[in-house]
């Protein structure tokens, strides 16, 4: 597989977090670290979220206010 160098802009704080995770997990490259995150995201079992996985939308302020009315 051909590797083409790519630049991704991240905040310094984000880079420090990525470095720490990379070191803690023993992952050799940032590409491998991104693959790790992608695999982790894609492997979430549907049964952990039930029927609403991928179907929920954020609550609007009105909906949240209605839920908190007495």
Secondary structure, DSSP 8 states (H G I E B T S, - for coil): -----------HHHHHHHHHHHHHHT---HHHHHHHHHHHHHT--GGGTGGGTTT-----HHHHHHHH--
